[in-house]
Amino acid sequence: MSVGRFRQGRWSTACAAYLLAATLAGCPSATPPPPVDTVNTEAPHWVFGPPRGDRKVAVVFIHGLFGGTTGTWKNARGETFFEYLRDTPRVGDQVDIFAFGFTSNMFAGGSLNIFQAADKLDQILTRQRIWEYETVVLVGHSMGGLISMQAMLNHPEKREKVPLLVLYSSPQEGSQISQIARHVANNGALRQLIPADDNQYLESLDNYWAKIPDNQKPAIVCAYETKDTGPVRIVQRSSATRYCGSERLAIDGADHISIAKPASRDSYAVDILVNALNKYVLEAERGARLEMPDFTVDGDRLVFVLDPLSEGIAKLYNRGAQRLRFFIVPPVNPKLMIDPSTRDAPREIAAGQVMELRFNLLARGRSDPEYAFTLKPSVGPDRAIVVRVPDYAAVEAQQNRVIQAIGTQVEAYLSSPGNVASLNGLPIERQRERIAAIAQQSLLDSSKPLSPATSWVLTADALSRAGMPDIAAIALKKAVETSPESGHSPSVRTLNEVISRQTGTRFLRLPSGEAPSAEAVASFDSELAHIGTENFRAWLRLSNRMLQVPALEQEAMVLQGDVLREQGRLDAAQAAYREAAAIKRAPIASDRLKITRDLQERL
């Protein structure tokens, strides 16, 4: 629509300027226009807050270019959209409310454009600790809706926090009024609102929004105006609903300004926001959508019993009509490995779907009768969970059988001269990869069903405990390659620290995150292989086979030292450890030697 079409009645440019200032109500007009903020200088602020800490949802209101932090949402009686939301039963008491504002000067430069306002939004929400809420809902009027969408593009890591955008007359294909405004106002922000066919910003928004995977996009609920503001419809229905799903809702009698100024708590504009909050955010909590049938209730805790006969699998059901996200705050003792790990990123369960939590105990580390952790769902209360181990002797016996089976399988492979010749023809790294793969397959054959990443972690754990840290490092590297998120697991991080200390080399660089505690590392590092007397000959055979492969010589001598130490032959064990240290400088040999000397002195 061209400027000329708005000059019917011989309007002047001055009249067009008045038209904009008076919210395009006409020039002249028999009816005074509703109040409008031509210059916004009001700072962002908590409307209902700051938070007390008992609410998980923050609702953030974002005004448009022709609006103000509070004025956009205030009706002629001085009552606000914020108050009506807060007064809504079973909704208002579950949310904290924040009003975001940015510099908005309709007739002059200085207004923030969409990119700048989106960056400011992120900075303000960070400073006000709003991003620390489990759920954030963005409510935008006019250009405020584009600002909320741009914030999701600028900061994809925040999308998990934002399941819902509610947009009131947001010009997703541009606004015709900007064609007038650009002739009468020196305001760069207005140029971003011209129709999409002549608007590079909106073309860019369209391209980048389409590239977001559907399961990462927030739900968008759109409300659109049905009444002209003066002689024009500022945002047409098609523009106000471009990115919305099926919820494209007309508000009868609402123009571009009044659509954000509901007259009462019973106004349809309020109902739209309340219904959206119920459907996409709050409803799952009321329906107790997360079900955990494999746990039993023990006071205020949920208990899962882990024993060698169980597969260690607990199911989480999402019975709701929307996705469910959750974090796990892991146990202090990393001996319990939880798969999947969610320490630094949430996991998501689709509506009506199920996810399995798998619990495994590493062979290394301090044994506790219980391991407590917290599951934090996006809706509903946090769940205090305990994994209880009623028969540790049986668990440890099973772990020792797995380690022995690995040794037997590797020894059988090395008993073939052809295999040894083939192995020696490979680079050292590939030799260790071959042995690690044999060990992993042995573990899979002798253990309960495991995910690929978990099987590699448990293989690394067993090899490390058996005194083969170089091969263990390869196995742990395979685990993180198979599942990068496993690198955030406290079990993996602690095991990596121990293996790095054993080898003197950090084979694996894990993502930045919380370092394992010194206590956890010490409990892992102090563990030596416990080789039963009935297996002495088998372990000695394995060490002799390993001596045929130069890349395995040091670990072969460490293993011989362990067998001799278990037999009580401490002088011979020290000799084996010294020979291991002479083959390659590595902490594992010198540490074993020191432990054996200390043991001899105590005797």
RATAHU-V361226 format. One line per field, one symbol per residue. ss: DSSP state (H for helix, E for strand, - for the rest). phi: phi as a letter, one per 40 degrees, with the letter a starting at -180 (. if undefined). psi: psi as a letter, one per 40 degrees, with the letter a starting at -180 (. if undefined). Layout:
ss->???
phi->???
psi->???
This chain:
ss->--HHHH------HHHHHHHHH-----------------EE----EEEE--------EEEEEE--------HHHE-----EHHHHHH-----HHHEEEEEE---EE--------HHHHHHHHHHHHHH--HHH--EEEEEEE-HHHHHHHHHHHH-HHHHHH--EEEEE--------HHHHHHHH---HHHHHH--HHH-HHHHHHHHHHHH--HHH--EEEEEEE---E--E----HHHH-------EEEE------HHH-------HHHHHHHHHHHHHHHHHHH---EE----EEE--EEEEE-------EEEEEE-----EEEEEE------EEEE-------EEE----EEEEEEEE--------EEEEEEEE-----EEEEEE---HHHHHHHHHHHHHHHHHHHHHHH--HHHHHHHH---HHHHHHHHHHHHHHHHHHH-----HHHHHHHHHHHHHH---HHHHHHHHHHHHHH-HHHHH-HHHHHHHHHHHHHH--------------HHHHHHHH-------HHHHHHHHHHHHHH---HHHHHHHHHHHHHHHHH---HHHHHHHHHHHHHH---HHHHHHHHHHHHHHHH-
phi->.ccdccbcgfccccccccdcccfgchacbcbccccaccbbbcccaccbicccgbbbbbbbcbcbccbbdbddbbcccgcbddccccccdgbdcbbbbbbcbacbbcbachccccccccccdcccccccgcccccbbbbbbbfccccccccccccbccccccbcabbbbfcccbgbcccccdccbbcbcccccbcdccbacccccdcccccccddcbcccbbbbbcbbcbgcbccbcdcccbdbccccbbcbcgbccccccbdcaccccdcdccccccccbbccccccfccbbccbbcbgcbbbbcbbccccgbbcbbbcccacbbabbccccccccbbbccbcbacbbbcdgbbbbcbbbbccchccbcabbabbbccbgccbcbbcbbcbcdcccccccccccccdcccccccccdcccccccccddcccccccccccccccccbbcdbcdccccccccccccccgbccccccccccdcccadcccccdcccccccccccccgbccbccdciccccccccccccccbcbbcdcbdccccdcccccccbdcbcccccccccccccccgcccccccccccccccacadcccccccdcccccccc
psi->hiddeeehefiidddddddddfffeihihdhhiiiihdhhehiiihdhaiieeeiehhhhhhiadfaiddddehadeeiiddddddehieddeeiihhhhiihhhdeiieihaddddddddddddddefdeeidhhhhhhhbedddddddddddgdeeddegehhhhhfhgeeihddddddeeehghdddeeeiidefhdddddddddddehideeiiihhhiiieiihbeihdhidddeedeibeghhhhhehaddedegidideiddddddddddddeddddddefdhhgeeiihgbeihhhhhideiefhhhhhheaeiihiiihhiidhedhhhhihfdehiihhiheiiihhhhihidiihhidihhihhgidiiiihhihhhgdgddddddddddddddddddddddeehdddddddeeiiddddddddddddddddddeiihiiddddddddddddddefgddddddddddddddgddeeehddddddddddddddehgdhhiiiahiiiddddddddehihhhideedddddddddddeehdeeddddddddddddddeegddddddddddddddhhhdddddddddddddddd.
